[in-house]
């Protein structure tokens, strides 16, 4: 009897010492296998009497069940430990902040362009886009600025292949070529609709031309208020009775809406452009920031020169209008109180993300 108790105890300790399922199966063989100790005991009963068989058999069976139970418990314990270590190895720390791609946003100058388009859109202006590689004709000559005109020297730019030797193509120095491109298309469409052929200047009736043309422009220039690539937005309004007074009203109204300030002060300073007569630069005062009170030039403007009206295909005795070319980059500086234009084009997200 004591032997059986010892046997159960030694099986239990052998199972407890088994650290892997394979060790456990080996230990099991020693007790319950074909020539294991329990099996041997059972074989030994053959020689006993019926009475003895009964008594010992019951005890051996009890010991066998105890050993089987210990085996099952140890199997389960090893399987649980295996599962736990697997879970620990594959653990995901769901409390770690994820890696996000970050939220993008529009460039501050794009925000300004959207605003310009919305405001002029509400005044009935169309929005037109044109090429950045421009011909000498549209950039200069058609704008009353012939080859030898001294005003060309203020528009030093980047010349590219194409065009002719005398008049190479160039990166446009302003958005003013869009005045001609848009007006020519507009006039052509209305001549066709009215069935008027020939080259004579158009003096019939047509809907007014009212357009803005935003885009990139280029000059050999770089300082705190100039960048070799910058933006301009052209404006053109041509009709039968459009005056300089309308220019002042429209541009002032635009600026007050843009800056959300009814008492914004603008200065129209007499100036010269070959394609307008009379001409004016338009200045706005910084209202906040380090440059508060200083004037910043934001646009050139004027009444469209009769030669330019002719190059649009229109009769200047009948058609008259105004044009302006403003600098959206500078409007952005004024709006946010930024004092160096180049910051907009350095591509530093720490700067750019402040506008989101
Ligand atoms: N194109 C001129 C410039 O870039 C600005 C301008 C546009 C002036 C339209 C008058 C009329 O300086």
Boltz pocket constraint, residues with backbone or C-beta under 6 A from the ligand:
constraints:
  - pocket:
      binder: B
      contacts: [[A, 173], [A, 174], [A, 175], [A, 176], [A, 235], [A, 273], [A, 276], [A, 279], [A, 280], [A, 299], [A, 300], [A, 301], [A, 302], [A, 323], [A, 324], [A, 325], [A, 326]]
      max_distance: 6.0
